[in-house]
Amino acid sequence: MNVVIPPDKAYFRIGEVSRILGVEPSVLRFWESEFKSVRPIRTTAEQRLYRRQDVQELLTIKTLLYEEFFTIKGAKRQLLLRKTGHDPQGTEVRINKKLEGIKEGLTQIQKLLKGG
């Protein structure tokens, strides 16, 4: 995806971002509600003004959803993984495997103590 963000702008209105990304403004509003990392500021007239970093984040979200075919949930997890290097679900899986191993070990000890 070769999208160019104008270098001379710090803030973008929703229509501009819509054209840059090639999606409808309603899609941007939906993504804004789902992805907390996108938080445009509001003018006194309640118009959204997206910062450069918001536009970059939206480009990443679009890539995850439209090109890499992640679900919303998967895209959220992928964004977190890219930002922190930490996959919360992966940690949960590792902990569960360790707990299963401990449980199995305790079950074997219990059998030995019962004589069988």
N, C-alpha and C positions, 0 to 999 in steps of 0.2 A: 504494500500500500504506500504510494508516494503522495502524501498529503503535505502541503506546505502551509505553515502558519505564518501569516504576515509578521515580519520581524519588528516592525515599527509600532506594534500595538500591544498594550498591556491588558486591555479589557475588550471583551467581545460580547455583543448582544446575542440573544438566542438564535435569531435568524442567521447571523454570520456563522455561528458554530454549526448550525444545521447544514448550511451550504458547505462548510469545510469538511464535515464528516459525511455528508451525503445521506443524512437521515432526517426524518421529520422532527419538528420541535417537540411533538408529543413523546417521541422516543427519548429525547434528551431529558424531558421532565420525568419520565418513568425511571430512567437510569439514575437520575438525581435522587429519586426516592429510594432506590435500591442500594446504591453505592454511596456510603457516607463520606467517602473521600472526595466527592464532587460537591462542593458547596459554593455556588456563585453568590456574590454579594447582591443585595437588593438596593435599588435606587429609592428615592422618596416616593416615586410613582410605582413602586413595587416591580419594576422591570429587573430581570436577571442580568447581571454582568459577570461573565465568566472570565476568570484570570487565565493567564497562559498555562499555568499548571493544571487548571481544570480541563482545558482543551486537550492537553497532553494525556491526562488521565482518561478522558473520554475516548481518545484515539486508541489507547490501550484496551479499554473496555470493548470498543467496537471490534478490535482485532480478536480478542478472546472469544467474543460471542459469534461473530460472523465468519471469521477465517479459521479459528482453531476449534470452533463448535463446542465451546464450554456452555454449560447451563449457567443461569444466574448464580446459583450456589457455588458451582465450580469456579466461575470467574472470580467471585469474591475470595475464595480460598486461594486461587492462583495469585491474585493481587497481593494478598497478605504474605504468601510465600515469597514473592518477588521482592517485597519491601523489607521483610524481616528475616528471610532465609529460614523461617520456621513454619512448618505445616502442622497446624493444630490437630488435624485429623490423624496425621501420621504418628504424632506423639501418643494420641489416644490408643491407636492400634498397637503400638509397641508396649504400652503399659498393660493393655489387656492380655497380650501374649505372655508377658512376664507373670502376671497374676495367674493365668491358666497354668503356667509351669509350676508356680509355687503351690497352687491347689493340688496339682497332680502329685507333687513331692509329699505334701502333707497326707494325702490319701494313702500313698505307699507306706509312709511311716505308721499311720493308723493301722493298716493291715498287719504290719510287722508286730506292732504292740499287741494286737489281738491274737497273734499266733497264726496268722494265716496268710 
